[in-house]
Every structure is written in structure tokens, then in C-alpha cells.
């Protein structure tokens, strides 16, 4: 089995060591071995990126547009192939893997168009015969650290705008999903880009990741991952005054009101809590339900949850694949034990199960009779576990939604326009969903949260420009015409 290499300074390079990548749906399926970058190679990436970025910043907009459009079109054309690879290594059902790759292609084509929309501003000075020009310039060399749960999409929604706005990229993907990283890097490497503009450096966060964020060669860091790691990155970055953008944890809530469509509520809760095996930062792990419809909702949701099909990610009919790793599975089981110890009632699921192939399988769990101050409702689990909290009124439900250190997404199920409007304006989250699952966002509008969920400028859409560029204001004295 050929060693898959890092892409540094325009070359595919072996590292000092390598890791093995296994399919979480079938532990006997070795996807490949992947090189781990050395410190010396990371230094090469820094030097190459700095030189290449200066060339790229002066490259014509249409050349940038063409490169990004080519990447996006190839991702969409190969979404079945690459989506299958993604699902094989990450464990999400095949339809979700294909959809993620296709959407990643759309990210690139969107930002290909954005390269031609880079407009500045002009103004008259308060002083006579002086004009002002305000425009944005690339921030420089961007370090991108992406997670394993959306190995292609999350990386792309950082890489695409970084390149579109004239920056160089050094990308460290999560070590759990190197196959998707290499596949994307191969597509980018085929484009007509300056050598060193895009670099893939695979390796552990404790060494390669830490060296990356501590480097004075890095002008900006875009990170998606846990709160603890995000805080460590921020601490490291502040010493160099490096610009940071971080998407971190969540504890999203879906409020189900007594006037809402009950069947819709069950559908939204089911998909929001358990889609992607619950391994989404937008997953609704807290279900806040009005007491008048609580029992009926719980009965319907428990039945629907119990019937979900847990199996191999590539198997027809699978609704939940395995969790991503043994470590993650053990953490999930520990949260099930915690829910029981805190007094929660496990209505269904929460069990490790076996299938035809050995993998990290567990059944989705619904926990009833929980309190919002329990640890199970305070900590991000990243698991197919949803906890139900009873609320007596709309006001109590809203207060429970906001009673968290996080603030990424929230949702409400209601037929009342007044309630929906009040909720939109008063839910302390970056994204609010009305009669929709908490999971599921668009690429052309801003994404991010509040509190411990996010730090720095928003991602996606036109708002990404704020992070990947810096503003320059020029004053031009025209003199007095004769």
C-alpha cells in the first residue's frame, strides 16, 4: 500500500513517520498510511508560502477565478467517488458523504465568483483637494486547522476564501481523516498556482499544530475544534498578535412549543440530534419541550429513534454510521453512564452494538427527565445522545435555551409568528432556526456563534472577507487645477 505524502512547496514529500488509517465501519479495512510532516518540512512550508503569496496577490482576478472554479467543478463531478472515500474513513452515511463533497465544490465555485466582486470604497476627505481610497488586501499566510467531522466541507470553507482573497494556505487536517485531505490536496495541486501557495502538512496537533500556530510566519489562523484547543491556540497566537478565527463547541437547543406541529418537531429533533451520528457542531443535544405536549412528543421521538438503522456507512439504508473512533465511542459511553448517574431516564439506545463488520457502533440515545444544570446538558458530547428538558412556559423555554456557555445554533417549533419573531430576536445564538432542525446552514451567508462557541470574524459568505483581508486607507492629494 503506497504511502500518502504531504504536499509542501509544490512537492509531494514523505515525513519522518506515518500513521495508519482504518475504516470505523470495518476495522479490518485499512484505507492507507499517511506521512506525518516534520518540523523541517513545516519550516519549508512557511518559506514557500510567504514567497508564493506575494506572487498570488499580484495575479489577475480571472486567473484566481479559473483556479477556484476548476477545483469546485472537479469536486462536484467526483462527489460520488470522493464522498464514498469520506464516508469510508469518517463513518457518516454515504448520502451525507456525497452531499458534503458536492457542497464543498459549491463553496469553491461561490468564492470563484467572489474573486470578481472585490470592490473598494472612495470618499472625499474633510480637507480640500484630497480623495480617499479604501480597499482590502490579503492578510498574508493563513494557517488552517480543520476537524474530522466534516473533513472536506469545513476545510474548504476556509481554504476557498483564503485563496480567493489572495492568501497562501498551510493546512493541517485532523489526523483521523487524512484520506479526504490528500484527495482534496491532489485536486488543488493540479491547478496553476505558485509553488508553495497551498501546503498540506499532516501531523499531530501537539507538535505540528502547535508549531504552526506559534510561528511568526503565520499572519492568520482559522481553527475549528474543541474549546480547550481553541483557547490554547488563542494563547499561543496572542504572543505574535496573530489574527484568529475560531469555531469551537456547542450545546444547541431545540425548543418545541405546545402550538407547534408535533410531527415536524419529531422530524427536526431526529435529524438535528442524530444526523451525522450526532457528530455535528450544530446538533441539537438539548430538546426543550413544553409540558403540555411533552409526553406525546417524547413517545413519538422515542419510537422514531428506536427505529433508526445503525450500520456500515456504505450500506444501503444506513441512517447512522459508526462513531469516528474508539476514543470517541468510549467518551460517548461515559456520557451515557453520566446521564444515568445524574438521574436521567434512558428511553432508548445508548448501547454499543455489533454488526456484520467490526466497528465503532452505538445506538442513538434519548434521555428523558433531565435538568439543564446537569453536566449532560452543560458539556458538548459530540455523540448521538439527545436529552429532553421539560418547560412550563415559552418564557421558561427561552431562558433554558440561553442558559449555556455556548451559543452556536438554536431552534423553535411553533406556529405563532409572534413567538417565532420574539425567539429570533432573543435567542443568544449566532444562528437561529424556525421550524427547522438546528443542523443545516448555507454557504453564502455568515456562520458562527457566541460565547464559547466562536471567537473572531464570521465564516462563510461575503463576511469571510473580514478575516481573510486587511483594510488599507489611502489619501491622495490632487492639488488645485490651474
N, C-alpha and C positions, 0 to 999 in steps of 0.2 A: 504494500500500500504506500503510494507516494507521499512524501512529506509535503504538507501545505505550508507555504512560506509567507513571510511578511513582505509588504511592498513598501520600500523605503528608497527615496531619492531616485525613483524611476526604475528600480531593480527589485526582483524577487529574491529575497535573502533568507537563508537558514538562520536559526538562532543558536544560542548555547544549549538549549534544551527543547523538549517538545512535550505536549500533552495529548492524551487520547480522548476522543470524543465519542460517547456512546449514546445510543438512542434510548430515551427514557421509557418508550413504549416497549422496547425489546432490548434488554441489556446484553444480549448476545450479538447485537448488531453494532459493529464498530464503524462509525461514519468516516473516521480518518484520524491522522495525527497532525498536530499543528504546532509550528515553530513558535517559540517564545523569544521575543526580542531581547537583546542585551542592552546594557546601558550605553555601550559604544554605538550601537545601531540607533538608539534613540538620539544620541548626540548628532549622528549623521542626518537624521530626520530634521532636527532643529535647523541645522545649517542649510540643508537643501530647501526647506520650506521658506526660510527667510529670503533666499535668493529668488526662488520661483515666484513668491508673492509679488515682488517688485515688478516682475515681467507681466504677470497676470493682471495686475492693477492697471497696466497701460494697454492691455489687449482690448481690441474693439468689442463693443457690446454684442454685435451679431455673432462673433466668434464664441463668446461666452454662451449666448443663447443656443447656438448649434450644439455645443458640447453637452449642455444640460438636457436639451431636447433629445439627443441621441441616447443618453443614459435612461431617461424616463421611458422612451419608446421601447427600448430593449427590455427593461424591467416588466413593462406591461405585456409585451409579446411573449416573454418567458415566465409569466406568472404561475402557470401550472407546474412547470419544471422546478422553478426556484421555490415556489410555495410548498411543494412536496418535500424538498430538502429542508425547508424551515420547520415544517411540522414534524419531520423525522427527528430533528435534533432538539426542538424545543418542547414538543408534545401537544401543541394545540391542534384541534381537529383540522383536517385537510382543507375544508372550505375556508376556515379562518386563515390558514397559512397562505392559500392562494390569494385571498382578498387582501391580506397585508402587503404582499409583494406588488399587487396591481395598484393599490393605493400609494405605495412608495413611488411607483412610476409617475403617478399623477402629481405627487409632490414636486418631482423634478421638472415636469412639464409646466407646472404652475410657476416655479421660480425661473424657468427659462423665459417665460413671458415677462416676469418681473424685471429681468435684466434691462428690458427696453422701457421700463416705466420709472427710471431713476431720475426724478425731477427735482431741481433745486428751487430756491426762492430768491426773489430780488426785492429790494426795498430802497427807499430814499433815506438818506441819513437825516438826522436832525440838524446837521450842519450843511451849509450850501455847497453845491457842486461836488457832492460825494454820493456815490452809489454803493449799495451793499449787495454782495452775492453770498448766499448761504447754500452750501451743498454738503453732501455726505461722502466720506471717503472710507475705504476699507479699514477695519480695525487692525489687521495685520495677520499674524499666525494664530489660528484658533485650535485649541485642544478640545476634542470631543470625546466624552466618556459616556458610552451608551449601555443600557441594561439588557438583560436576557429575555424579558417577557415580550418585547416587540423588537426582535433583533435587527430587522430590516427597516421598519417604518420609523422607529424613534431615531435611529442613526441618520436616516435620510432627511428627516425634518430638521436636522441640524446641518448636515453636510450640504444639502442643496442651497439653502440661503447663504451659507458661508461662501460657497463658490460663486453664487450669483452676484454677490456684492463685492467680489474682488479679493477674497481672502485665501490664504493657504490653510490646509487642514492636516492635523495629526490626530488620527482616530485610534482610540483604544476601546475595542468592543469588550463585552463581558466574555470571560473565558468559557462559559457554559455553551456559547453559541458561535464558535469560530467558523463553522462551515458557511453560514449565511454571510458572515463578514468577508470571507475570502471571495465568495461568489459576487458580492457587490463590488469589491475592490477590483476584481478582474474586469468588470464592465467599465468602471471608471478609468482603469489603466489603459484601456483601448482608445480613449479619446485623445484629441490633440491638445494636451495640456503641458505646460512647462514641467520638466522633470523635478520632482520634489514638491509640486503643488499639493498633491494628495498623498498621504502616507498612512499605511496600516501597520500599527505596532501592537501585536498581540502579546499579552503577558498578564501577570497578576497585578491587582490593584495596589498591593502592599509595596511593590517595588517599582514596576514600570509606571503604574498610575500615579504613585506618589512623586516620582521623579518628574513626571510630566507636569503636574500642577505646581511644583516648586520652581520650575525653570523660569529664568528671566527672559528666555527666548519666546515665551508664550505671552501673547497680548490679551487673550480672552479664553475663558473656559466655559464650555456648555456641558452640563452634567445632568443625567437622570439616574436616580438610585435612591438609596435609603437616606433618612435624616441624619443618622450618625456619620455616614461617609460624607454627606454634603457639608456638614459642619466642619469636618476635618479638612475638606478641600477649601472651604472659605477661610479657615485659619491659615492654611498654607499660602493661599493666594494673596491675602491681605498684606503680607510682608513685601510683596512686589507690586502692590496696588494693581493687581491683575483684575480685569473686568470679569465678573462671574454671572452666570445664568444657571439656576438650579431648579429642577423639578424633583421633589422628594416624596415624602409619604402622604398618606391619606387615610381617612376614616369616614367615607362618604355615607350619607343617609338618604333614604327614600321615605318621604312622609306620605302615608296612604290615608286619605280623609274619608269620612263616612259618606260624603256625597260623590265620591269617585266611582268610576267604572271598575267593578271588582275584578272582572276577567282581565281587563287591561292592566290592572295593578299586579295581578299574579304574573302575567307575561313579562312586565317590566322588571319585577323583582327577580324572576327566574333568570332572565338574560343578564340583568345587571349584576347579580350576585355571583352567578356561576359560569358565565361566558368566559372562555379562555381559562377554564379551571380556576376561576377566581383570582387569577394572577394578573390583574389589571390595576393600575393606579386609580382608575375611575370606578372600580367595582363597588357596589352598594352592600357593604357588610353590616350596616345598621338599617333595619326596617322598622320605622316608627309608625305604628298603626293605631288609628282612633279606636277607642274601646267599643264603640257601637258596632263595628264590623270586624273587630279583632278576631273573634273565634272563627267566623266563616272564612276570613282571609287566610288564617293560619291553616285551617283544614284543607283548603284548596291548594295552597302553596306546598304544603307537606306532601300531598298526593302527587303534585306535578314534579316535585323534587325527587321523590322516591322512584319515579318512572324514568328519570334521565339515564341514558345509556352511557356507561363508562367503559371505554375500551381503547384499543390501539388507535393512535391518532390518524393513521391512514386507512382505517377500516370504514367501509360504508356504514352509515347510521350512527357513528360515534358522535355523541354530544359533548362529552367531557373526555379529554385525553388524560394522560398521567400528569402528575406534577413534575416539575423540571428536574429534580434531583433527589437523592436520598436525604440530603441535609434538609431540603425544603419539606419533604414528607415527614420527617421526624419533628420538625418545628410545628407542622400542622397538627400532628397527633398530640403534641404537647398542649396546643391550644384547645383541643377537644377535652383533654383532661382538666385543663384550667376551667373551662366552661362548666364542667360537672362540679368541680370543687367550689365554684362560686355560687352554685345553686341553680344553674340553668338546666332546662329540660331538653334533652336531645330528642327531637321529634322523629328525626330520620337521619340516616347517613353517619358520616364521621368515622367510617371504618376503612382500614386498609383491606384491599381485596386483591385476589389473584385473577389473572386472565390467561388466555392461551399462551401468551409470551410473558416472560418475567419483566415487570416494570414497576414504576412508582405510582400505583393506582390507589385512589381512595374515593369513596362515595361522597357526594355533596351533602353537607350537614346543615340542618335547620335547627336553631336553638331558640326555645321559647322561654318566656317568663324571666327575661334578663333586665338588668338595671344599667342605665347609661354610665354609672360611675364604676362599674366593674372593669377590670383590666381587659376583658374580652371585647369590651366596647370602647376602650381607650387606645389600644395599640393596633398598629397596622399588622394584619396577619398574612396577607398575600396568599390566601387559601380559599377553597370552595366552602366557606363557612359563613352563614348569614345569621345574625341574631335579631330577634324580634323584641321591640320595646313598646309597651302599651302607653298611649297618651289619652288623657281625658278630653282635651280640647285642642283646637287649632293652635292657640297661643302656646300651649304646653308643647305641642309637636314642634313648632318653630324654635322654641327655646332649646329643645333637645337636639335638633339639627345643628344648632350653633354652639352647643356645649361640647366643644372639642378643641384640641390644639391645632387641628388641621383645618383645611378649607379649600379643597380642590373642587369637587362637584357635589351637588345636592339635587334632589328632585322632589316633586309633589304630584300626587294623583288627585285631581279634583275637577269638578265640572263648573266650579264657581270662578268667573272671571275676576271678581274682586279678590278672592283668596289667592289666585294664581299671580295677580299683579302684586299683591302685598308680599307674597313669598319671594318673588323675583327681586323685589327691592330690599328685602330684609334678610334674606339668607346670606350669611357671611362666607360665601364661596366664590371662587373665580368663575365657575361655570354653573349655571342653573338649568335644570331640565323640567319642563312642564308636560305631564302626561307622556313621558319618555323614560327609558332606562337611564341611570346615571352614567353608564358607559356608552361611548359613541360620540365622537366630535368630528368636525370638519376641518380641512386643511387650510382653508382660505380665510379663516378668522382666528383671533388670538386664543391661545390656550395657556392656562396657568391658574394658580390658586393663591391662597392667603395663608398666614400663619406658618406652620411648619411644613406646609405643602410646597411652597415655592419661594424663590428669592431671586430678585433681579428682573430684567425686562421679560416680557411675554414671548413665547414661542409662536410660530406659525403665522400665516397670512402676511399682510403688509407690516404688522407690528414687529416681525423679526428684524426689520431694518434697524430698529433702535439698538439691538445688541450687536449686530454684525458690522455696524458702521460707526464712525465718529463724525461729529459735525464740525465743519470749518466755516468761519465767517470772515469774508474778505471785504475790505473797504477800498474803494477805488476813487481817487480824486480825478475828476475830468477836466478841471480848470475852467476858466471863463472863455467862451467863444469870442473871437475877435469880430 
